[in-house]
Amino acid sequence: MENDKNVNNSELEELKKSINTLKGKLTTLESKKKELEKEANELIGSTIYQKKEEIERSYNEVLKEAEVRLKVAEKEKAEEKKKNLARVIEQNTRSVKENNVYLKNEIKRILEEKKLPGFVNSSFYMSVWNPLTLTEKIGAVLAAVIVFLIPTIISFVIYKEKLIAAFSNNILRYIVIVLIYLAVIFIVGFVWLLVERLTKKDLDALKEIREIRKNISDNIKEIEKISKETSKEMTDDKFDYTKLDRDIEAGKIEVEKYKEKKKEAMEHFVNVTQVEIERRVGADARAGIEAINNEIEKVKLELTQIQNKHDELKLKLVEEG
């Protein structure tokens, strides 16, 4: 009797071991199933992403090339319009520009005839030595300010430390600064008087040069006015841009065509290709998952049978006491 009980206990232990083994096997199979499902989803996702990227990249490259051709056509027209505008402005301003050439030649003649230096025909000279207008008078004031700033910068900025080191006595140092001022003013005054003597031999000539310079300035303003008016009045119908317009229109049609094709390709990918990828890749994965499911069902059935046998034996041992 005791031997039968020992046998039954031993069998019960074996059954318990088998149950634990089958539970472990079931856990392993379920983990493997989850791993296969994860791998399948990742493979489907990566395949869809790569294919989508390939389609987008291909169409983007073609579309970019078409857009470049369109920009080239538009640039060609813009350059042609610019050239035509320049030609029209040149025609409309030619007489005024020629007048300025004549006026400049007249100034040269006066300078040579009166033996005046060339810098007389400059805004700087007119502002500093012969100021009449408000702008010229402001220029003369600025020139005077600069003259007085030169010794200030020398004394208190550039050579400040050297002057302090050389002349520790403040009174002596300020005497040197005053001498610097006097030297600068003397040099400037000498240059001023020299220019006055060289240029103011004939005031009527200076007056005539000033008048001619004003004529030139007025002509320049007239040229600018004509240029602006011509730019506003310029329209495409004044020139033949038929070929260029056709190239631009063809470029626009080509760009729109590739945009539409890209849109259609992406819609086809989502509605057809993506579904096909999911079906094809999923089919390969489902075969492996199905095999695992079959194995899981077998293990569950075997586990149920052994569990029942274990429970029955356990109850029998309890009843036998």
Disulfide bonds with the S-S distance in Angstrom:
none
